[in-house]
Amino acid sequence: MKLNKKAFSVMTTAAMVASVAAPFAATTADAAAGSIQATSVPTVSDGEQEVGTVRVIVPAGTRISKGDSVIIKAPYDLIGKFGGKNNINVPERFSGDANAFYNDNSDSNLSDEAKEAQEKADAAQEKADDAKEAAKTAKEAYDTAKEAYDEIAADEDADEADVEAARSKMALALVESNEKQEAADKAQKEADKAQEAADEAKGIVAGDQILVSASQTGADRITVTYNGPTTNLTEDGVFFVNFGSLDVDKGDSGPAEATFEASSSSSFPTGKVTVANVASKGEVQVSFSSLDNSNNRFDPTINLAETVPGSFARDGEIKIKLPSGYKWANATSSDRTSEYGLTVRDVVVTYGDKSVLDGLTLDTNKGEDELIIKFDSKSKTSQATKIEIKPDFVVDNDSKVKDGDIIARVSGKTKTDISSAKIGSYGEYGSKLSVEDATEIVSGKIEQEIGTIVIKETINESLVENRTVTLTLPESARWNESTLGDFDSNKSVDLVFVGLTGTDKRTAKFEVRNVGDKDPAKLELENVEVAVDPSFEGDLEVEVAGSAGVEGKVIVAEVVQAVSVTTDVVPNVSIGLTNQEGASFTLTEKAAEALEDDGRVELLLPEGAKFNGTPKVTVGSGDISISDVKLSDNDRALIFTIDSDSTEASEIKVSDVKIQLDRTLPEGDVKVKVQGSAVVETAAIANQNWNKYTTEFTIAKVATAAPGINKGSTVFTIGSTTYTVSGVDKTADVAPFIENGRTYLPVRFVAEAIGVTEENIIWNDAARTVTIIKGDRVAQLTIGSNILTLNGVAVPMDVNAVIKDGRTVLPLSFVGQALGADIIWNDADRTVTVNQ
């Protein structure tokens, strides 16, 4: 059929050009002659539809002649009358450069003929300026002569001859002044005439600086003509054409192309360019946003967008069905749409034709699980339109809903782009606890960074305003308070650090603040450092508690000791002898830099033993450097300095070991403690009773103990009344236990195990006190009091001494402090080892 073309218009303002942001469409224009590019290609349907804008470029260097033209054939009839110079937009500049089709009178835009004409005009003006200057000089000479004449003529005593001479000089000056002025006037007229010729050569006509124009030459045709002078373009010539609304034929589909045709002599580009894509039948794009995570009520936003005008009204029905267990909420307010039986907070036209609301109705099916959106003929839009609908839906049957995504089905008579999509998430209130990137850290060292502790809400508002979360380390670890801060949050829920609690500072307290986001929060505590008891090894576990309801335990790091020790064959030795062979041994770093630069390693024998001569100390492997090997502490200690720490885990070998034992040593292992500032940095940490050594190893075995001395190890097990003393099982009448994160031991059995005789453990029932005498050490506890008295000095404890099953019990750290014993906790075996 004959194309039914309607209006065509050409963009008239630079602002309209700037507003086009769509990518350029492909074109089949002749590249040698320039380019034709669509700056926007909308999708349209039949009827009156806006199509895209076209940019036309004639490149610099093109020879263009006055009268050159191009005929543009629109894909459909133009709507309205096209014509007039204001229907074409010729920007003054394009992409920052001058536009050859916009004449700004600059020399860079002039043709050779125009430049020559302008040079002549400039020369004529210079000649006129010189003539004006000569006329001015002549006028000044006449004024001077006239002044002289007037003065002498007024003098009654003046000689008549002098008066006549003055009059004659004045007359001659007047004649010359008139002649010079006439010459100047004539020169200026010639200069003006030359400038008019130059302006004509530059193509400036009646002040019009737009050198192309357009007119409608048919129902579907426009002719664009170049009106400037014939010239070689020094810049690109650019203009924009906007087809405006065209009358798209019913039933058409596919790309709508505009055709540019010109004679072979024309400088304008030719070819075809797509200005619209025609859809035979539009659809509605459906999406859901502002999705809730909840266990009860949900308030999503339903987004409906036409791909082409009229898509809503075509068949006019969209259904959104919830899964089993949910229903759309009933109206509970006086909102403008509540008459449709739903709690719809708002219906908004985000762009397009607001008249779409005139034919919009909302309803639900009988089961209230399906929302029915209807559009009648009043909803037919003149431009592609998008609306937002904000209904609520609720849980109707708890037994049918499932945790996770809530998927709604989309159906109805209107064609839509999806059949289902997520519309919310269901979950119960709660928080999940985890650790990301758990680290390996070294015991005995400060500033050891642990993994990131993560708290994630299962649904939003699981964390309640002003409630608390506490993180408690075991007795073998302490926080580096300077590294503790607020949890990082991806939502508007904050978990704020408020300080450390307790005398031992093992518990970090946080408070929930600023609750108020639709999505569950993920909170992360990262870059936190701890210090760990030098003798501890294994998983470092943090206990999470508090009123916010976040509970559990997480492993934040694996703790390794600074070094491990391997020995050769351990020899048997005798008491009272010197220069006995001890085992050679190797210290191996568990990680690079485990032994601290400029620190000291101290290998300490027990009391009653000492080295006979300084053993040989060498670096076996790795790049660690040591120096200053010597004996100390009455030859009980072998010490050396770390000159530079390692970049790879290194080995230090100790050989030629000779030892001497006195008769006070008990039967059993002779153990060497590994200590010193190179392996233990934690000695200065307050409120702890940690060991001063990181590990110990056997260097020899004593076959016969001195009489009356018992210095073996005692092992207690949590929850068991059976304990061992130097490998021999014994039975207590109260078992060690853990309460509020603290490990409690029965004081009497620990004292007896390390050699305190029964008569030196004194109970005063009236005063409710226990007094323990061990050598020169006197310790006293009062039941119900938190004061431990050592040799008359009061030592505060963070708990009271209590009685359990008839026995006085204390946390293990204070048992060790009271009895002067080394106490080691093994978390994996849940055992406590007491060494004297």
Secondary structure, DSSP 8 states (H G I E B T S, - for coil): ----EE-------HHHHHT--S----B---GGG-EEEES---EE-SEEEE--EEEEEE-TT-EE-TT-EEEEE-SSEE-S---SGGGSB--SEETTEE-TTB----GGG--HHHHHHHHHHHHHHHHHHHHHHHHHHHHHHHHHHHHHHHHHHT-TTS-HHHHHHHHHHHHHHHHHHHHHHHHHHHHHHHHHHHHHHHHHHTT-BTTB-B-EEEEEEETTEEEEEE-S-SEE-SS-EEEEEE--EEEE-TT--EEEEEEEE--TT--S--EEEEEEEE-SS--EEEEEES--EESSEE--EEEEEESSTTTTTTT-EEEEE--TTEEE----S--TTGGGSS-EEEEEEEES-GGGGGGEEEEE-TTS-EEEEEE-GGG--SS--EEEEEE-EEES-TTT--SEEEEEEEESSS-BS-SEEEEEEE--S-EEEEEES-EEEETT-SSEE--EEEEEESSTT-S-TT-EEEEE--TTEEE-GGG----EESSS-EEEEEEEESTT--EEEEEEE----SS--EEEE-S-EEEE-TT--EEEEEEEESTT---EEEEEEEEE-SEEEEES---EE-TT-SSEE---EEEEESSTT-S-TT-EEEEE--TTEEESS--EEEEEESS-EEEEEEEETTTTEEEEEEEE--SS--EEEEE--EEEE-TT--SEEEEEEEESTTT---TT-SS----SEEEEEEEEEESS--TT----EEEEETT-SEEEETTEEEE-SS--EEETTEEEEEHHHHHHHTT--GGGEEEETTTTEEEEEETTEEEEEEBT--EEEETTEEEE-SS-BEEETTEEEEEHHHHHHHHT-EEEEETTTTEEEEE-
